[in-house]
């Protein structure tokens, strides 16, 4: 944990010194609410349709689509956060290399 704080401090200082800014979004804490999966809702819709409950089937299918869209959005957000993390990691490695080169040049 300490090394992570140090790395973030070095990265922050280097960002300020280089005059560039990097947007970092806070990651929200995942909620653990009980929610039916899209497959469960699809099965419910099919069962309701077989029973003749077409309004219920439409409602279940609509919920399945909403859950699917939400899952896709969450996955996309996770990918974006991962890409930002990789960029930050690469920037830190480059900074370490630059600092080592600068220090070696002073010797």
Contact map, one row per residue, 1 for C-alpha under 8 A:
11111000000000000000000000000000000000000000000000000000000000000000000000000000000000000000000000000000000
11111100000000000000000000000000000000000000000000000000000000000000000000000000000000000000000000000000000
11111110000000000000000000000000000000000000000000000000000000000000000000000000000000000000000000000000000
11111111000000000000000000000000000000000000000000000000000000000000000000000000000000000000000000000000000
11111111100000000000000000000000000000000000000000000000000000000000000000000000000000000000000000000000000
01111111110000000000000000000000000000000000000000000000000000000000000000000000000000000000000000000000000
00111111111000000000000000000000000000000000000000000000000000000000000000000000000000000001000000000000000
00011111111100000000000000000000000000000000000000000000000000000000000000000000000000000000000000000000000
00001111111110000000000000000000000000000000000000000000000000000000000000000000000000000000000000000000000
00000111111111000000000000000000000000000000000000000000000000000000000000000000000000000001000000000000000
00000011111111100000000000000000000000000000000000000000000000000000000000000000000000000011001000000000000
00000001111111110000000000000000000000000000000000000000000000000000000000000000000000000000000000000000000
00000000111111111000000000000000000000000000000000000000000000000000000000000000000000000000000000000000000
00000000011111111100000000000000000000000000000000000000000000000000000000000000000000000000001000000000000
00000000001111111111110000000000000000000000000000000000000000000000000000000000000000000000000000000000000
00000000000111111111100000000000000000000000000000000000000000000000000000000000000000000000000000000000000
00000000000011111111000000000000000000000000000000000000000000000000000000000000000000000000000000000000000
00000000000001111111000000000000000000000000000000000000000000000000000000000000000000000000000000000000000
00000000000000111111100000000000000000000000000000000000000000000000000000000000000000000000000000000000000
00000000000000111111110000000000000000000000000000000000000000000000000000000000000000000000000000000000000
00000000000000110011111000000000000000000000000000000000000000000000000000000000000000000000000000000000000
00000000000000100001111100000000000000000000000000000000000000000000000000000000000000000000000000000000000
00000000000000000000111110000000000000000000000000000000000000000000000000000000000000000000000000000000000
00000000000000000000011111000000000000000000000000000000000000000000000000000000000100000000000000000000000
00000000000000000000001111100000000000000000000000000000000000000000000000000000100000000000000000000000000
00000000000000000000000111110000000000000000000000000000000000000000000000000000000000000000000000000000000
00000000000000000000000011111000000000000000000000000000000000000000000000000000100000000000000000000000000
00000000000000000000000001111100000000000000000000000000000000000000000000000000000000000000000000000000000
00000000000000000000000000111110000000000000000000000000000000000000000000000000000000000000000000000000000
00000000000000000000000000011111000000000000000000000000000000000000000000000000000000000000000000000000000
00000000000000000000000000001111100000000000000000000000000000000000000000000000000000000000000000000000000
00000000000000000000000000000111110000000000000000000000000000000000000000000000000000000000000000000000000
00000000000000000000000000000011111000000000000000000000000000000000000000000000000000000000000000000000000
00000000000000000000000000000001111100000000000000000000000000000000000000000000000000000000000000000000000
00000000000000000000000000000000111110000000000000000000000000000000000000000000000000000000000000000000000
00000000000000000000000000000000011111011000000000000000000000000000000000000000000000000000000000000000000
00000000000000000000000000000000001111111000000000000000000000010010000000000000000000000000000000000000000
00000000000000000000000000000000000111111100000000000000000000111011000000000000000000000000000000000000000
00000000000000000000000000000000000011111110000000000000000000010000000000000000000000000000000000000000000
00000000000000000000000000000000000111111111000000000000000000010000000000000000000000000000000000000000000
00000000000000000000000000000000000111111111100000000000000110110000000000000000000000000000000000000000000
00000000000000000000000000000000000001111111110000000000000110010000000000000000000000000000000000000000000
00000000000000000000000000000000000000111111111000000000000000000000000000000000000000000000000000000000000
00000000000000000000000000000000000000011111111100000000100100000000000000000000000000000000000000000000000
00000000000000000000000000000000000000001111111110000001111110000000000000000000000000000000000000000000000
00000000000000000000000000000000000000000111111111000000100000000000000000000000000000000000000000000000000
00000000000000000000000000000000000000000011111111100000100000000000000000000000000000000000000000000000000
00000000000000000000000000000000000000000001111111111101100000000000000000000000000000000000000000000000000
00000000000000000000000000000000000000000000111111111101100000000000000000000000000000000000000000000000000
00000000000000000000000000000000000000000000011111111000000000000000000000000000000000000000000000000000000
00000000000000000000000000000000000000000000001111111000000000000000000000000000000000000000000000000000000
00000000000000000000000000000000000000000000000111111100000000000000000000000000000000000000000000000000000
00000000000000000000000000000000000000000000000111111111100000000000000000000000000000000000000000000000000
00000000000000000000000000000000000000000000000110011111110000000000000000000000000000000000000000000000000
00000000000000000000000000000000000000000000000000001111111000000000000000000000000000000000000000000000000
00000000000000000000000000000000000000000000100110001111111100000000000000000000000000000000000000000000000
00000000000000000000000000000000000000000001111110001111111110000000000000000000000000000000000000000000000
00000000000000000000000000000000000000000000100000000111111111000000000000000000000000000000000000000000000
00000000000000000000000000000000000000000000100000000011111111100000000000000000000000000000000000000000000
00000000000000000000000000000000000000001101100000000001111111110000000000000000000000000000000000000000000
00000000000000000000000000000000000000001100100000000000111111111000000000000000000000000000000000000000000
00000000000000000000000000000000000000000000000000000000011111111100000000000000000000000000000000000000000
00000000000000000000000000000000000001001000000000000000001111111110000000000000000000000000000000000000000
00000000000000000000000000000000000011111100000000000000000111111111000000000000000000000000000000000000000
00000000000000000000000000000000000001000000000000000000000011111111100000000000000000000000000000000000000
00000000000000000000000000000000000000000000000000000000000001111111110000000000000000000000000000000000000
00000000000000000000000000000000000011000000000000000000000000111111111000000000000000000000000000000000000
00000000000000000000000000000000000001000000000000000000000000011111111100000000000000000000000000000000000
00000000000000000000000000000000000000000000000000000000000000001111111110000000000000000000000000000000000
00000000000000000000000000000000000000000000000000000000000000000111111111000000000000000000000000000000000
00000000000000000000000000000000000000000000000000000000000000000011111111100000000000000000000000000000000
00000000000000000000000000000000000000000000000000000000000000000001111111110000000000000000000000000000000
00000000000000000000000000000000000000000000000000000000000000000000111111111000000000000000000000000000000
00000000000000000000000000000000000000000000000000000000000000000000011111111100000000000000000000000000000
00000000000000000000000000000000000000000000000000000000000000000000001111111110000000000000000000000000000
00000000000000000000000000000000000000000000000000000000000000000000000111111111000000000000000000000000000
00000000000000000000000000000000000000000000000000000000000000000000000011111111100000000000000000000000000
00000000000000000000000000000000000000000000000000000000000000000000000001111111110000000000000000000000000
00000000000000000000000000000000000000000000000000000000000000000000000000111111111000000000000000000000000
00000000000000000000000000000000000000000000000000000000000000000000000000011111111100000000000000000000000
00000000000000000000000010100000000000000000000000000000000000000000000000001111111110000000000000000000000
00000000000000000000000000000000000000000000000000000000000000000000000000000111111111000000000000000000000
00000000000000000000000000000000000000000000000000000000000000000000000000000011111111100000000000000000000
00000000000000000000000100000000000000000000000000000000000000000000000000000001111111110000000000000000000
00000000000000000000000000000000000000000000000000000000000000000000000000000000111111111000000000000000000
00000000000000000000000000000000000000000000000000000000000000000000000000000000011111111100000000000000000
00000000000000000000000000000000000000000000000000000000000000000000000000000000001111111110000000000000000
00000000000000000000000000000000000000000000000000000000000000000000000000000000000111111111000000000000000
00000000000000000000000000000000000000000000000000000000000000000000000000000000000011111111100000000000000
00000000000000000000000000000000000000000000000000000000000000000000000000000000000001111111110000000000000
00000000001000000000000000000000000000000000000000000000000000000000000000000000000000111111111000000000000
00000010011000000000000000000000000000000000000000000000000000000000000000000000000000011111111100000000000
00000000000000000000000000000000000000000000000000000000000000000000000000000000000000001111111110000000000
00000000000000000000000000000000000000000000000000000000000000000000000000000000000000000111111111000000000
00000000001001000000000000000000000000000000000000000000000000000000000000000000000000000011111111100000000
00000000000000000000000000000000000000000000000000000000000000000000000000000000000000000001111111110000000
00000000000000000000000000000000000000000000000000000000000000000000000000000000000000000000111111111000000
00000000000000000000000000000000000000000000000000000000000000000000000000000000000000000000011111111100000
00000000000000000000000000000000000000000000000000000000000000000000000000000000000000000000001111111110000
00000000000000000000000000000000000000000000000000000000000000000000000000000000000000000000000111111111000
00000000000000000000000000000000000000000000000000000000000000000000000000000000000000000000000011111111100
00000000000000000000000000000000000000000000000000000000000000000000000000000000000000000000000001111111110
00000000000000000000000000000000000000000000000000000000000000000000000000000000000000000000000000111111111
00000000000000000000000000000000000000000000000000000000000000000000000000000000000000000000000000011111111
00000000000000000000000000000000000000000000000000000000000000000000000000000000000000000000000000001111111
00000000000000000000000000000000000000000000000000000000000000000000000000000000000000000000000000000111111
00000000000000000000000000000000000000000000000000000000000000000000000000000000000000000000000000000011111
